[in-house]
Each structure stands twice: as C-alpha cells, then as structure tokens.
Amino acid sequence: MSQGDVGGLLAKAQQMQERLVQLQQELARRSVEAQAGGGMVTVVATGDLRIRSVRIEPSLLESGDLDMLQDLVAAAVNAALAQAQRMVQEEMQKAAGMAGLPGLGNLTGGA
C-alpha cells in the first residue's frame, strides 16, 4: 500500500468519523413517542436515549392504583427507549451503507 493509499484511507476514515459525530448530534435532537395503557402514559425519548417527557393521564392518578401506574410508566419508558434504539440503529446502518461500509451495522447492535 503506498503512502497515497494510506493517506486517502485516513482521510476517508476522518470524514466518516465526522459524519458519525454529526449523525449522533442530529439523532439527539430527534425524538420518538411511546404509550402504554391505551395512551394513559406517554413517554418521549430522544435519539441519545434520554427521556424527554412523561405524560400521565390525570384519571390514572385519581384511581390510586400505584402498582398499575408504576407498571404503565415502566412499559412506556421501555417502549420509547426501544423505538429510539431502533431509530439510531437504522440511521447508523444507512450512514454505513452510504460510506461503503455495510458491516458497520454490527458495531451499532444491528444485524
């Protein structure tokens, strides 16, 4: 491999790294929403796997059923995080494919 080949490879790797940083920043601004209990609990999660908001239907609080409330919140949080992870995985796989690196999906938990 000549120095030119190595230099080109390093430049391409630097560009890919910069693109991944941009993608991570973009995903952090995007969000997904999940619900549990027929919409009684709604959770919004971001692409950096953080919970942005939790909305609980007031009637659920009035019921006084703490166990059900806790279960619904946990279910909605888990569903929102799973959706956010899928979104990240899909976008990383797209970016890897555009860069000509189809195996990158394996590094992001993809197939």
C-alpha positions in Angstrom: 0.0 0.0 0.0 1.5 3.4 -1.0 1.6 6.5 1.2 -1.1 8.0 -1.1 -3.4 5.0 -0.5 -2.8 5.2 3.3 -3.4 9.0 3.2 -6.6 8.5 1.3 -7.8 5.8 3.6 -7.1 8.0 6.7 -8.9 11.0 5.1 -11.9 8.8 4.4 -11.9 7.5 8.0 -11.7 11.1 9.3 -14.7 12.1 7.1 -16.7 9.0 8.3 -15.9 9.9 11.9 -17.0 13.5 11.4 -20.2 12.2 9.7 -20.9 9.9 12.7 -20.5 12.8 15.1 -22.9 14.9 13.1 -25.4 12.0 12.9 -25.2 11.5 16.7 -25.9 15.2 17.2 -28.8 15.0 14.8 -30.3 11.9 16.5 -30.1 13.6 19.9 -32.4 16.3 18.5 -34.9 13.7 17.2 -37.5 12.0 19.3 -39.9 9.1 19.4 -43.1 8.6 21.4 -44.5 5.5 23.0 -47.6 4.8 25.0 -48.9 2.3 27.5 -52.3 1.6 28.9 -54.1 2.7 25.8 -52.4 6.1 26.0 -52.8 6.6 29.7 -49.0 7.0 29.9 -47.0 8.6 27.1 -43.2 8.9 27.1 -41.0 10.8 24.7 -37.4 9.6 24.2 -34.6 11.2 22.2 -32.1 9.6 19.8 -29.4 9.8 22.5 -31.6 7.5 24.6 -32.8 10.1 27.1 -36.3 10.6 28.3 -37.6 14.0 27.3 -41.0 13.8 28.9 -43.5 11.6 30.7 -47.3 12.4 30.5 -49.7 10.6 32.8 -53.5 10.9 32.2 -54.9 12.6 35.3 -57.6 9.9 35.7 -54.9 7.3 36.2 -53.6 9.3 39.2 -57.1 9.6 40.6 -57.5 5.9 40.5 -54.9 5.5 43.3 -53.6 2.3 41.8 -49.9 2.8 42.4 -48.8 -0.6 41.1 -50.6 -0.1 37.8 -49.2 3.4 37.4 -45.6 2.1 38.0 -46.1 -0.7 35.5 -47.5 1.6 32.8 -44.7 4.1 33.3 -42.1 1.3 33.1 -43.7 -0.1 30.0 -43.9 3.2 28.2 -40.3 4.1 29.1 -39.1 0.7 27.8 -41.1 1.0 24.6 -39.8 4.6 23.9 -36.2 3.6 24.5 -36.6 0.5 22.2 -38.0 2.8 19.5 -35.2 5.2 19.9 -32.6 2.4 19.7 -34.2 1.2 16.5 -34.1 4.7 15.1 -30.4 5.0 15.9 -29.6 1.6 14.5 -31.5 2.3 11.2 -29.7 5.7 10.8 -26.3 4.2 11.6 -26.9 1.4 9.1 -27.9 4.0 6.4 -24.7 6.0 7.1 -22.6 2.9 7.0 -24.1 1.9 3.6 -23.5 5.4 2.2 -19.9 5.2 3.3 -19.5 1.8 1.6 -19.1 0.0 5.0 -22.0 -2.4 5.1 -20.6 -4.2 8.2 -20.8 -1.1 10.4 -24.3 -2.1 11.5 -22.8 -4.9 13.5 -20.9 -2.3 15.6 -24.1 -0.4 16.4 -26.0 -3.5 17.5 -27.5 -4.2 14.1 -27.7 -7.3 12.0 
